[in-house]
Amino acid sequence: MKKVFGLLILVLAVSFLSAGCNKGGDDEAAVYPACSSTSDCAAKGEVCVDKMCKECGKSSDCKTPCTACKGNKCEAVEGCCSGDADCPQGQVCMAKPGKKTGKCGTK
């Protein structure tokens, strides 16, 4: 009886331990910063680019006005403004009607 009980415990232990093993399937969640889709990066506000979570893959991924995607980072666009405070002293933000951003200049 002790041998049967011991064998049962061994089989259960092996089953339990192997259930947690990573089988390498495509449906498993990627470990950050690796990704298989942008949804894997969404919690950090990033996008999936070449199977890695990055700040941006294209300029439309940048959420801050007057930024563009360069090297997977959102960087400020020189001379762009969303208000007069973004411009050097003596200049104002000149945006076209209906646009949220413009260029700094003098009136």
KAWOFEN-V196473 format. One line per field, one symbol per residue. ss: DSSP state (2 for helix, 1 for strand, 0 for the rest). psi: psi as a letter, one per 20 degrees, with the letter a starting at -180 (. if undefined). A space follows every 50 residues. Layout:
# KAWOFEN-V196473
ss=???
psi=???
This chain:
# KAWOFEN-V196473
ss=02222222222222222220000000000000010002220222001110 01110000222000001111001111000110022200000111100000 0111100
psi=hhgggggggggggggghhhiqpikqhjqpqppjqqirhhiihhjkrqool kqprhqhrhiiphpqkqqookkqoqpppiqqirhiiqqpiqronqqpiqi rbqqaq.
